Amino acid sequence: VHVLFKCTPQIAPAKFINAYKSVSSRLVKKNYPEIRQYLWKEAFWTKSYCLISTGGVSIDVIKQYIERQGQK
């Protein structure tokens, strides 16, 4: 899953990621309760994540990178 977001320097990206994972996990489990049978110990997400800042790269380049993931 790739998530592209923009934040101000006052926002801690790691806190945002953890909140995003918590809320999305709760929503998926609520809306699709049958998914619980496929989960490992109720965990929807792993504890790990990769957070990459973009610096001066344009938003179009980033979107293109995300869209091409998994393609040869």
NORPE-V504639 format. One record per run of one state. SS is the DSSP state (A for helix, B for strand, O for the rest). FROM is the first residue (numbers start at 1). TO is the last residue. If there is no record, write none. Layout:
SS	FROM	TO
SS	FROM	TO
This chain:
O	1	12
A	13	31
O	32	32
A	33	38
O	39	39
B	40	40
O	41	42
B	43	43
O	44	58
A	59	67
O	68	72
